[in-house]
Amino acid sequence: MKIIVILAFLSSIWMPLAQADKLQGETVNESRALVSATEKVSVSSEIAARVEKINFLLGDSFKKGEVLISFDCELYLAQKEVIEANYESAKTQLENDKLLLEMRSIGKLQYQLSATALKKAKAELNISKLNVDRCKILAPYDGKVMDVYTSIFTSIEQRQPLMDIVGDGLLEAEIVVPSNWLKWLKKGHEVKITIDETGETLDAKVISLGATVDAVSQTIELKAQFNEKYETLIPGMSGIVKF
């Protein structure tokens, strides 16, 4: 749905701007561009728990590995302690049965059952450790918070959206151009994009061309990546791109 909306937006505005002007003997073609993030994700919880702390709010910057949101996990910690005790018990039982088997006091079946019980206890322990690890949501990369959908002390469900974040990498521009431009437009083509919101003209480079041409509008979508991390540039801005 997002791609359709973007294409509709760009297709509706490139036509008045797609043009060829003669400037100092060179042909300049223009279209519209929409700034987007290379890395963008909606953060959700993998467990049901109560939100204990939100470390970053709207617009805040964070580093990879920092805790974005933490949960109250006393229940999961208590479950982990119980399972650890069961694991140690199963481990001791297996060691004892091994000695009894060597002394021919028990049969192989009893020993195999003890070995299976230890494997089960170990698997349960691994699950409990995963649940405890999920009590903290860590940042997957350097970036900023786009939106927050929860608050502290709120009880959340599994897979409930909590926060939208965007990466701090190079931003991209989504562009729709006439398909006949493919006669000369190739990957790696250098472009300049004038941002509507700031008036700045920034350098970018075409990094990908669409796989298909829209049969109705005879247009194709492409992406250009900005050459630098411009401080004033944020996703959602738009502008005019000159080829």
TIDREN-284281 format. One record per atom (N, C-alpha, C): residue in three letters; z, y, x. Coordinates in steps of 0.1 Angstrom, whole numbers, padded with zeros to 4 digits, always signed. Layout:
<rs>
ALAZYX...
</rs>
This chain:
<rs>
MET+0000-0012+0008MET+0000+0000+0000MET+0000+0012+0009LYS+0008+0013+0020LYS+0009+0024+0029LYS-0005+0027+0035ILE-0012+0017+0039ILE-0025+0019+0045ILE-0035+0025+0035ILE-0034+0020+0023ILE-0043+0025+0012ILE-0041+0040+0010VAL-0028+0043+0009VAL-0025+0057+0006VAL-0029+0066+0018ILE-0027+0062+0030ILE-0032+0069+0042ILE-0047+0071+0042LEU-0054+0060+0039LEU-0068+0061+0039LEU-0073+0070+0028ALA-0067+0070+0016ALA-0071+0078+0005ALA-0069+0093+0009PHE-0057+0095+0016PHE-0054+0109+0020PHE-0064+0114+0030LEU-0067+0106+0040LEU-0076+0111+0051LEU-0090+0111+0046SER-0094+0102+0037SER-0108+0102+0032SER-0110+0114+0024SER-0100+0119+0017SER-0102+0130+0008SER-0103+0143+0015ILE-0099+0144+0028ILE-0099+0156+0035ILE-0108+0157+0047TRP-0113+0146+0051TRP-0121+0146+0063TRP-0135+0152+0060MET-0140+0150+0048MET-0154+0155+0045MET-0156+0170+0046PRO-0146+0178+0041PRO-0149+0193+0043PRO-0148+0197+0058LEU-0141+0188+0066LEU-0139+0192+0080LEU-0149+0185+0089ALA-0154+0173+0086ALA-0163+0166+0094ALA-0175+0174+0096GLN-0177+0179+0108GLN-0189+0188+0110GLN-0193+0187+0124ALA-0205+0193+0127ALA-0210+0194+0141ALA-0213+0208+0143ASP-0206+0215+0153ASP-0208+0228+0157ASP-0213+0229+0171LYS-0221+0239+0174LYS-0226+0241+0187LYS-0217+0251+0195LEU-0209+0246+0204LEU-0200+0255+0212LEU-0204+0253+0227GLN-0210+0264+0232GLN-0213+0264+0246GLN-0223+0252+0249GLY-0232+0249+0240GLY-0241+0239+0243GLY-0237+0225+0240GLU-0224+0223+0235GLU-0219+0210+0233GLU-0216+0208+0218THR-0218+0196+0213THR-0215+0193+0199THR-0201+0189+0197VAL-0194+0196+0188VAL-0180+0193+0185VAL-0179+0187+0171ASN-0174+0175+0169ASN-0172+0169+0156ASN-0157+0170+0152GLU-0154+0173+0140GLU-0140+0174+0135GLU-0137+0165+0124SER-0124+0161+0123SER-0119+0153+0112SER-0104+0156+0111ARG-0098+0150+0101ARG-0083+0151+0100ARG-0076+0140+0106ALA-0064+0143+0110ALA-0055+0133+0117ALA-0041+0134+0111LEU-0035+0122+0110LEU-0021+0121+0105LEU-0013+0114+0115VAL-0002+0121+0120VAL+0006+0116+0131VAL+0015+0104+0126SER+0015+0093+0133SER+0024+0082+0129SER+0031+0076+0142ALA+0041+0069+0139ALA+0049+0063+0150ALA+0044+0049+0154THR+0044+0046+0167THR+0039+0033+0172THR+0050+0023+0168GLU+0063+0026+0170GLU+0074+0017+0166GLU+0082+0023+0155LYS+0082+0016+0144LYS+0089+0020+0132LYS+0094+0007+0125VAL+0107+0007+0121VAL+0112-0004+0115VAL+0123-0001+0105SER+0125-0008+0094SER+0136-0007+0085SER+0146-0017+0088VAL+0158-0012+0092VAL+0169-0021+0096VAL+0177-0026+0084SER+0179-0039+0084SER+0186-0045+0073SER+0197-0054+0078SER+0207-0058+0070SER+0217-0067+0074SER+0214-0082+0073GLU+0218-0090+0082GLU+0216-0104+0081GLU+0228-0111+0075ILE+0238-0104+0072ILE+0250-0110+0066ILE+0255-0101+0055ALA+0263-0106+0046ALA+0270-0099+0035ALA+0284-0094+0041ALA+0286-0081+0041ALA+0299-0076+0047ALA+0301-0062+0042ARG+0312-0056+0047ARG+0315-0042+0044ARG+0312-0033+0056VAL+0305-0022+0054VAL+0302-0013+0065VAL+0314-0007+0071GLU+0316-0009+0084GLU+0328-0003+0090GLU+0325+0010+0097LYS+0313+0011+0103LYS+0310+0023+0111LYS+0295+0025+0112ILE+0291+0038+0110ILE+0277+0041+0112ILE+0277+0051+0123ASN+0271+0047+0135ASN+0272+0055+0147ASN+0261+0066+0148PHE+0250+0065+0141PHE+0240+0074+0142PHE+0235+0078+0128LEU+0233+0091+0125LEU+0228+0096+0112LEU+0214+0102+0113LEU+0210+0108+0103LEU+0196+0113+0102LEU+0193+0122+0113GLY+0182+0119+0121GLY+0178+0128+0132GLY+0184+0125+0145ASP+0195+0117+0145ASP+0202+0114+0158ASP+0193+0105+0167SER+0194+0107+0180SER+0187+0099+0190SER+0197+0088+0195PHE+0191+0076+0198PHE+0199+0065+0203PHE+0191+0058+0215LYS+0198+0050+0222LYS+0192+0043+0233LYS+0192+0028+0230LYS+0183+0021+0236LYS+0182+0006+0234LYS+0195-0001+0237GLY+0199-0009+0228GLY+0212-0017+0229GLY+0224-0011+0224GLU+0223+0002+0220GLU+0235+0009+0214GLU+0237+0003+0199VAL+0250+0004+0195VAL+0253-0001+0181VAL+0249+0009+0171LEU+0240+0006+0162LEU+0236+0015+0151LEU+0247+0014+0140ILE+0250+0002+0136ILE+0259+0000+0124ILE+0268-0012+0127SER+0280-0011+0124SER+0289-0022+0126SER+0296-0025+0113PHE+0300-0038+0111PHE+0306-0043+0099PHE+0320-0048+0101ASP+0328-0048+0090ASP+0341-0054+0091ASP+0339-0070+0090CYS+0343-0076+0101CYS+0340-0091+0102CYS+0352-0099+0104GLU+0363-0095+0098GLU+0376-0103+0100GLU+0374-0117+0094LEU+0367-0118+0083LEU+0365-0131+0077LEU+0357-0140+0086TYR+0346-0135+0092TYR+0337-0143+0101TYR+0345-0147+0114LEU+0353-0138+0119LEU+0361-0141+0131LEU+0371-0152+0128ALA+0377-0152+0116ALA+0387-0162+0112ALA+0380-0175+0111GLN+0368-0175+0105GLN+0360-0188+0103GLN+0357-0193+0117LYS+0353-0185+0126LYS+0350-0189+0140LYS+0362-0196+0146GLU+0374-0190+0145GLU+0385-0196+0151GLU+0388-0210+0145VAL+0386-0212+0132VAL+0388-0225+0126VAL+0378-0235+0131ILE+0365-0231+0132ILE+0355-0240+0137ILE+0357-0243+0152GLU+0361-0234+0160GLU+0364-0236+0174GLU+0375-0247+0175ALA+0385-0246+0166ALA+0396-0257+0167ALA+0390-0270+0163ASN+0381-0271+0153ASN+0375-0283+0149ASN+0366-0289+0160TYR+0359-0280+0167TYR+0351-0284+0179TYR+0359-0290+0190GLU+0370-0284+0193GLU+0379-0289+0204GLU+0385-0303+0200SER+0388-0304+0187SER+0394-0317+0182SER+0383-0328+0183ALA+0371-0325+0179ALA+0360-0335+0180ALA+0357-0338+0194LYS+0358-0329+0203LYS+0355-0331+0217LYS+0366-0341+0223THR+0379-0338+0219THR+0390-0347+0224THR+0388-0361+0218GLN+0384-0362+0206GLN+0383-0375+0199GLN+0372-0383+0206LEU+0361-0376+0210LEU+0350-0383+0217LEU+0355-0388+0231GLU+0362-0380+0238GLU+0367-0384+0251GLU+0376-0396+0250ASN+0385-0396+0240ASN+0394-0407+0238ASN+0386-0420+0234ASP+0376-0418+0225ASP+0368-0430+0221ASP+0360-0436+0233LYS+0356-0427+0242LYS+0349-0432+0253LYS+0358-0441+0262LEU+0370-0437+0264LEU+0380-0446+0271LEU+0382-0459+0264LEU+0384-0458+0251LEU+0386-0470+0243LEU+0374-0479+0243LEU+0362-0474+0243LEU+0350-0482+0244LEU+0350-0489+0257GLU+0353-0482+0268GLU+0353-0489+0281GLU+0363-0500+0282MET+0374-0499+0274MET+0384-0509+0274MET+0381-0520+0263ARG+0370-0518+0256ARG+0366-0527+0246ARG+0376-0527+0234SER+0383-0516+0232SER+0392-0515+0221SER+0385-0510+0208ILE+0374-0504+0209ILE+0366-0500+0197ILE+0351-0504+0200GLY+0343-0505+0189GLY+0329-0508+0190GLY+0321-0496+0193LYS+0308-0498+0196LYS+0298-0487+0198LYS+0296-0478+0186LEU+0297-0484+0174LEU+0295-0476+0162LEU+0306-0465+0161GLN+0318-0468+0164GLN+0329-0458+0163GLN+0326-0447+0173TYR+0322-0451+0185TYR+0319-0441+0196TYR+0307-0432+0191GLN+0297-0438+0186GLN+0285-0430+0181GLN+0289-0421+0170LEU+0298-0425+0161LEU+0302-0416+0150LEU+0310-0404+0156SER+0318-0406+0166SER+0325-0395+0172SER+0316-0386+0179ALA+0305-0391+0186ALA+0295-0383+0192ALA+0288-0374+0182THR+0285-0380+0171THR+0278-0373+0160THR+0287-0362+0155ALA+0300-0365+0153ALA+0309-0355+0148ALA+0310-0343+0157LEU+0309-0345+0171LEU+0310-0335+0180LEU+0297-0326+0179LYS+0286-0332+0178LYS+0273-0325+0176LYS+0274-0316+0164LYS+0279-0321+0153LYS+0280-0313+0141LYS+0289-0301+0143ALA+0301-0304+0150ALA+0310-0293+0152ALA+0304-0282+0161LYS+0296-0286+0171LYS+0290-0277+0180LYS+0280-0268+0172ALA+0272-0274+0163ALA+0263-0267+0155ALA+0270-0257+0147GLU+0281-0261+0140GLU+0288-0252+0132GLU+0294-0240+0140LEU+0298-0243+0152LEU+0303-0233+0161LEU+0293-0223+0165ASN+0281-0227+0167ASN+0269-0218+0171ASN+0266-0209+0159ILE+0267-0215+0147ILE+0264-0207+0135ILE+0275-0196+0133SER+0287-0199+0136SER+0298-0190+0134SER+0297-0179+0145LYS+0292-0182+0157LYS+0290-0172+0167LYS+0279-0163+0163LEU+0268-0168+0157LEU+0257-0160+0153LEU+0262-0150+0142ASN+0270-0154+0133ASN+0275-0145+0122ASN+0284-0134+0128VAL+0292-0137+0138VAL+0300-0127+0145VAL+0291-0117+0152ASP+0281-0122+0159ASP+0271-0113+0166ASP+0264-0104+0156ARG+0262-0109+0144ARG+0255-0101+0134ARG+0263-0090+0128CYS+0276-0090+0132CYS+0285-0079+0127CYS+0282-0066+0133LYS+0273-0065+0143LYS+0268-0053+0149LYS+0253-0053+0150ILE+0247-0042+0145ILE+0232-0041+0146ILE+0229-0032+0158LEU+0222-0038+0167LEU+0219-0031+0180LEU+0205-0025+0179ALA+0203-0013+0186ALA+0190-0007+0186ALA+0180-0015+0194PRO+0168-0018+0189PRO+0158-0026+0196PRO+0151-0018+0207TYR+0152-0005+0206TYR+0145+0004+0216TYR+0151+0018+0215ASP+0147+0026+0224ASP+0151+0041+0224ASP+0144+0047+0212GLY+0151+0055+0204GLY+0144+0061+0193GLY+0153+0071+0185LYS+0149+0074+0173LYS+0157+0083+0164LYS+0158+0077+0150VAL+0168+0082+0143VAL+0171+0077+0129VAL+0162+0085+0119MET+0155+0079+0111MET+0146+0086+0101MET+0154+0087+0088ASP+0162+0077+0084ASP+0169+0078+0072ASP+0180+0067+0072VAL+0191+0070+0064VAL+0202+0061+0062VAL+0204+0058+0048TYR+0206+0046+0044TYR+0207+0042+0030TYR+0220+0037+0026THR+0230+0038+0034THR+0243+0033+0031THR+0254+0042+0037SER+0267+0039+0034SER+0278+0047+0039SER+0289+0038+0043ILE+0299+0043+0050ILE+0310+0034+0055ILE+0318+0030+0042PHE+0325+0018+0044PHE+0332+0012+0033PHE+0324+0006+0022THR+0311+0007+0023THR+0302+0001+0013THR+0300-0014+0016SER+0301-0022+0005SER+0299-0036+0007SER+0284-0039+0005ILE+0278-0045+0014ILE+0263-0047+0014ILE+0260-0062+0013GLU+0248-0064+0008GLU+0243-0078+0007GLU+0234-0082+0018GLN+0232-0095+0020GLN+0222-0099+0030GLN+0208-0094+0028ARG+0202-0090+0038ARG+0188-0084+0038ARG+0187-0071+0031GLN+0198-0064+0029GLN+0198-0051+0022GLN+0194-0040+0032PRO+0184-0032+0029PRO+0179-0021+0038PRO+0191-0011+0041LEU+0193-0008+0053LEU+0204+0001+0057LEU+0199+0014+0064MET+0189+0013+0072MET+0185+0024+0080MET+0170+0023+0084ASP+0163+0034+0084ASP+0149+0034+0090ASP+0150+0041+0103ILE+0144+0035+0113ILE+0144+0041+0127ILE+0129+0041+0132VAL+0127+0050+0142VAL+0114+0052+0148VAL+0116+0052+0163GLY+0107+0045+0170GLY+0107+0045+0184GLY+0104+0058+0191ASP+0109+0059+0204ASP+0107+0071+0211ASP+0095+0070+0220GLY+0086+0061+0217GLY+0074+0060+0226GLY+0063+0070+0222LEU+0051+0068+0228LEU+0040+0077+0225LEU+0036+0076+0210LEU+0034+0087+0204LEU+0030+0087+0190LEU+0015+0085+0189GLU+0010+0082+0177GLU-0004+0079+0174GLU-0009+0089+0163ALA-0022+0090+0162ALA-0028+0097+0151ALA-0038+0088+0144GLU-0036+0087+0131GLU-0045+0079+0122GLU-0056+0088+0117ILE-0068+0084+0119ILE-0080+0092+0117ILE-0091+0084+0109VAL-0097+0091+0100VAL-0108+0085+0092VAL-0121+0093+0095VAL-0131+0087+0100VAL-0144+0094+0104VAL-0156+0087+0097PRO-0167+0094+0096PRO-0179+0088+0091PRO-0184+0076+0100SER-0188+0066+0093SER-0191+0054+0101SER-0203+0056+0110ASN-0212+0066+0107ASN-0223+0068+0116ASN-0219+0074+0130TRP-0207+0078+0131TRP-0202+0083+0144TRP-0200+0072+0154LEU-0201+0059+0149LEU-0200+0048+0158LEU-0211+0047+0168LYS-0222+0055+0166LYS-0233+0055+0175LYS-0229+0061+0188TRP-0219+0070+0188TRP-0214+0076+0201TRP-0199+0075+0203LEU-0192+0072+0193LEU-0177+0071+0194LEU-0173+0058+0198LYS-0166+0057+0210LYS-0161+0044+0215LYS-0146+0045+0219LYS-0140+0034+0221LYS-0126+0033+0225LYS-0125+0040+0239GLY-0114+0048+0240GLY-0112+0055+0252GLY-0117+0070+0252HIS-0124+0073+0240HIS-0129+0087+0239HIS-0118+0097+0239GLU-0119+0108+0247GLU-0109+0118+0248GLU-0111+0128+0236VAL-0099+0132+0230VAL-0100+0141+0218VAL-0089+0151+0220LYS-0090+0162+0212LYS-0079+0172+0211LYS-0075+0174+0197ILE-0062+0174+0194ILE-0057+0175+0181ILE-0049+0187+0179THR-0053+0196+0170THR-0045+0208+0167THR-0036+0205+0155ILE-0023+0206+0157ILE-0013+0203+0147ILE-0011+0214+0138ASP-0012+0211+0125ASP-0010+0222+0114ASP+0003+0228+0115GLU+0014+0220+0117GLU+0027+0226+0116GLU+0031+0235+0127THR+0026+0232+0139THR+0030+0240+0151THR+0019+0248+0157GLY+0006+0245+0154GLY-0005+0253+0159GLY-0008+0248+0173GLU-0001+0238+0179GLU-0004+0234+0192GLU-0016+0225+0193THR-0024+0225+0204THR-0035+0217+0206THR-0031+0206+0216LEU-0031+0194+0213LEU-0026+0183+0221LEU-0037+0173+0225ASP-0035+0167+0237ASP-0045+0158+0242ASP-0042+0144+0237ALA-0052+0136+0233ALA-0051+0122+0229ALA-0063+0114+0233LYS-0062+0101+0231LYS-0073+0093+0234LYS-0075+0082+0224VAL-0087+0079+0220VAL-0089+0068+0210VAL-0086+0055+0216ILE-0077+0047+0209ILE-0072+0034+0214ILE-0077+0022+0206SER-0082+0025+0194SER-0087+0014+0186SER-0096+0019+0175LEU-0106+0011+0171LEU-0115+0013+0160LEU-0113+0003+0149GLY-0115+0007+0137GLY-0113-0002+0126GLY-0122-0014+0126ALA-0117-0025+0120ALA-0125-0037+0120ALA-0136-0037+0110THR-0135-0029+0099THR-0145-0028+0089THR-0148-0014+0085VAL-0159-0012+0079VAL-0164+0001+0073VAL-0162+0001+0058ASP-0156+0012+0053ASP-0155+0013+0038ASP-0168+0015+0032ALA-0173+0005+0024ALA-0186+0005+0019ALA-0189+0017+0009VAL-0178+0022+0002VAL-0180+0032-0008VAL-0182+0046-0001SER-0172+0049+0008SER-0172+0062+0014SER-0179+0063+0027GLN-0184+0051+0032GLN-0190+0050+0045GLN-0182+0056+0056THR-0169+0053+0057THR-0160+0058+0067THR-0154+0046+0074ILE-0148+0049+0086ILE-0140+0039+0093ILE-0128+0045+0098GLU-0117+0037+0099GLU-0104+0042+0104GLU-0103+0040+0119LEU-0097+0049+0126LEU-0094+0047+0140LEU-0081+0053+0144LYS-0076+0049+0155LYS-0063+0054+0160LYS-0065+0060+0174ALA-0058+0072+0176ALA-0058+0078+0189ALA-0043+0079+0193GLN-0040+0078+0206GLN-0027+0079+0211GLN-0025+0091+0219PHE-0015+0099+0216PHE-0012+0111+0224PHE-0009+0108+0239ASN-0013+0116+0248ASN-0012+0113+0262ASN+0002+0115+0267GLU+0010+0123+0260GLU+0024+0125+0265GLU+0034+0125+0253LYS+0047+0125+0256LYS+0057+0126+0246LYS+0060+0141+0244TYR+0053+0146+0234TYR+0055+0161+0230TYR+0068+0162+0222GLU+0077+0171+0226GLU+0089+0173+0220GLU+0088+0178+0205THR+0078+0186+0203THR+0076+0193+0190THR+0068+0184+0180LEU+0064+0172+0185LEU+0056+0163+0176LEU+0064+0153+0170ILE+0063+0151+0157ILE+0071+0141+0149ILE+0062+0134+0139PRO+0065+0122+0136PRO+0056+0114+0126PRO+0056+0122+0113GLY+0044+0121+0106GLY+0042+0128+0093GLY+0035+0141+0094MET+0034+0147+0107MET+0026+0159+0108MET+0011+0156+0107SER+0003+0166+0105SER-0011+0164+0104SER-0018+0175+0111GLY-0031+0173+0113GLY-0039+0183+0120GLY-0054+0180+0120ILE-0061+0188+0129ILE-0075+0187+0130ILE-0078+0181+0144VAL-0086+0170+0144VAL-0090+0164+0156VAL-0104+0167+0160LYS-0106+0171+0172LYS-0120+0175+0177LYS-0124+0165+0187PHE-0136+0159+0185PHE-0143+0150+0193PHE-0153+0157+0202
</rs>
